[in-house]
Amino acid sequence: MSLWLVRAGQHGAQEETALNQNVVTIGWNEFSDLSNLKTRDELAKIYWKEYPDVSNNKAGNQIGQIWRFVHDIQVGDLVALPLKTESSIAIGRVEGNYEYRKLTEEVRHIRRVKWIKTIPRSEFDQDVLYSFGAIMTVCRIERNDAEKRVVQLLEGRKIEITDTEVSIGEEDINIEQSAQDQITKYVGIKFKGHDLARLVDEILKAQGYVTKRSLPGPDGGVDILASAGALGFDEPRICVQVKSSTSPVDVRILRELQGVMSKVKAGSGLLVSWGGFTSSAKKEASDAFFSIRLWDQGDLLKEIFKDYERFGDELKAELPLKRMWGLVVEE
């Protein structure tokens, strides 16, 4: 059994279809059915006909990815789909061979899968995240017992590293994502429990809100109250609930927040969950767009980056960050 990385588009355009239709997919939709191809040379001829001006290196890389998706991935293998819409990675098991089936305009080349679990990125060790950050649509993840360690996560066990030396591999790495993963893991360790509410409180104060944060202990469903205006009497008035567990928050917690909003006369609610949200919670929050917002790990990091310069010195000392610029080199 192998573990494969299979993305759903550069910006996650095919992500919703992949999860809802229980498939993994690749792009290259200009190609028709590839199931009858017997050799890479046959695939290469089709590729070069469509992309005559592509460099040899890029062509070889992409032909290899397509071939692996069609022929090398086996029924029973695990697949990892890093999500763009949330800071998590969906893990599934392959249940079918390659098919050419037009599910949408953007989803045609597919493999059937059974999605097993969606796991927050912070639950993976950094070396595994490096591999998941490879800038490829399809690749096998095999360094450092990655497949075994992902199985341990699926079973709810702590990841055990058996190799004496951990390597990050030679794949092209998404440096920005890797840096964010490191910060996410640091935040998860540094701001456990009620300290996560303290971090959210700092973000809201940096955004100009007057806040009232509950002390550790029973909070009655309210971790933070925030409102606009010099004295905090203006709109919006926000009721905030913060969950630091790594388990996804379900719709029950969302409904509890809505009840507390009514009790404290807050027109807006913010639910922050380090472990993300179930699909039912995301659906209900979407229906309540004008009154509810959800923040997972990725959303929280975006808010930190946006407002970090306005954080207090004490919080900056606990979370030392530095902005860095790099040249984006395109082929």
Secondary structure, 3 states (H helix, E strand, C coil): CCEEEECCCCCCCCHHHHHHHCEEEECCCCCCCCCCCCCHHHHHHHHHHHCCCCCHHHHHHHHHHHHHHHHHCCCCCEEEEECCCCCEEEEEEECCCCEECCCCCCCCEEEEEEEEEEEEHHHCCHHHHHHHCECCCEEECCHHHHHHHHHHHHCCCCCCCCCCCCCCCCCCECHHHHHHHHHHHHHHHHCCCHHHHHHHHHHHHHCCCEEEECCCCCCCCCCEEEEECCCCCEEEEEEEEEECCCCCECHHHHHHHHHHHHHHCCCEEEEEECCCECHHHHHHHHHCCCCEEEECHHHHHHHHHHHHHHCCHHHHHHCCCCCCCCCCCCC
